[in-house]
Amino acid sequence: MSRIAAIESLQWPHMPRTLFVQVHSDSGLVGLGETSEKTAGTLGALHGTLAPLLLGQESQDIEGLWRFVFDNLLYHGYSGAELRALSAVEIALWDLLGQEADMPLYQLLGGKVRERIPTYNTCISFGETRDYETWRQGDAGSLAKSLLADGVRAMKIWPFDTFSEQSHGQYIEPAALERALEPIRRIREAVGDEIEIGIECHFRWNRVAAERIAQALEPYDILFLEDPLPALHIDELRLLTQRIRIPVVGSETLMTRWQVREWLVKQAGSILMTDPLWNGGVAETRRMAALADTFGVPLVLHNLSGPVCHAVCLHLAAHIHNLFFVESSRALYREAFATISAYTPLLENGSFALPQGPGHGVRLRVDTLADPSVQRQVSSGQGLAVGRRTMGDHWEREDIR
């Protein structure tokens, strides 16, 4: 059994919203994880809280280590930086196990139910790919044509967000509604129904405004309406879902199976979305997918980060039964991934092939690791909780508070 010898964080200036985590085992193998957003807090949680609990532990005991750390986090509220750090470490441990077993992640999980993974393109920008500016500046029709030429069959934009600011999301006036519909009209005029359109709302509205938006969108055959209300407003979301015809997606802001349980029970949406970089990791995503499947609810995997997230989402998507789509962005997989790794996913006819190699299959380039601009922090040593799997009396344990 290999043991965790060091936990290393890596961050590059050109990708400030993405944090990579390497778990080094005493066998010499290294597992790679990733998380994103609010990385300053995540760094503190990773090295200050998680590393002392994990160093020296047996790396194959992924479930036991996850629960041990999670129980520690429960004492002060688990959702946020600590859970993002745990997600990154858990992903790295699965990658390490895959390398030791010489098996891809989807086989470690029990195999696949599909060979190719359907995706929609979230129209953001990175490097030379400026999809966000294209649709925002009035050329959404040409963007749709460009996406179709690249093999993309579904796209997501968020034209209503700007108009939420003046009223704090309480009201959208008819003139603003018309302006927000303009890029959607341009897409339909340019390509007809050749491409699916999803609408992101970033939980900026109340139910009254969201109903007005949904009614205006109905003529355009919209694939889904994502997070029109904050996910915490479950009863209002349930009413919205019942009153409109467009399927409601929610929400990557709900973490772990415990937070999505009430959302599912109350039928707060039609499609569940979650992100393995935030929700607890690979195994927790599988648990959430299985829970949604018991309600007959399909799942979208949120995927707007680096190459590890992309590969992990494809492995999970191959394995889970109730997949709807995996989110992706060509700006990231065409531009950002190559600056860090050798992973270049190929899209064909609206879907991705599975990654190759053991674990999740993504490795950081040697020259990338040697880049002097990388911000690197390493935790190593004996650890403070070797062999422990239960918390006991928290207040008797100075070393694991």
Helices and strands as residue ranges (DSSP letters): E 4-11, E 18-25, E 30-36, H 39-45, I 46-50, H 51-54, H 62-74, H 81-101, H 105-108, E 116-122, E 125-126, E 129-130, H 131-136, H 140-149, E 154-157, G 161-164, H 174-191, E 196-200, H 207-217, G 218-220, E 224-226, H 234-243, E 248-250, H 256-265, E 271-274, H 282-294, E 299-301, H 307-319, E 323-328, H 330-331, I 332-336, G 337-339, E 347-348, E 351-353, H 366-369, E 375-380, G 394-396, G 398-400
